[in-house]
Amino acid sequence: MTNNTFPRELRLLNSRDFDQVFKNPVRASAQGMLVLAKNNNLDKPRLGLVISKKVLKRAVWRNRIKRIVRETFRNSQDNLPKADLVFIARPKIGDISNSELSSTLQRLWNHVSRRLDNPQS
C-alpha cells in the first residue's frame, strides 16, 4: 500500500538542507518552474519549496502552487529516488492551470529521477 502522507521528515526545513541541494544539483525545468535535486543519505525523498512574493504576490496564489506541488510529490514519492528536491517557482507560473501544473510536475519528477540514476544524461 502506498504512503500518501507528507510528514515533517519528508520536508526540507532548514537553510543547511537547502544549501546542500543548491550546490551542484541536477536540474529540470519547464515554463514557470525549476526543480533542483541532489541525492541524500536518507531512505526517502524530501521536498523543499521556494515560492516568493516577487513571483506570486497573493498568498492564495502561492498556496495553490504549494498544494499542487505537495500533492504530486506525495503521489510520486514511492517512485522518486532517495534525494532532496527543491521546487522553485518562476514568473508565469500563475498562468498555468492546475491540471497542466500537475502533469508538468510529474514529468519533471520523472526527468530528475532518470538524471539522478544516470548522471551522464
Secondary structure as UniProt FT lines:
FT   HELIX           8..10
FT   HELIX           15..22
FT   STRAND          26..30
FT   TURN            31..32
FT   STRAND          33..39
FT   STRAND          46..50
FT   TURN            53..55
FT   HELIX           59..76
FT   TURN            77..79
FT   STRAND          83..89
FT   TURN            91..92
FT   HELIX           93..95
FT   HELIX           98..117
FT   TURN            119..120
//
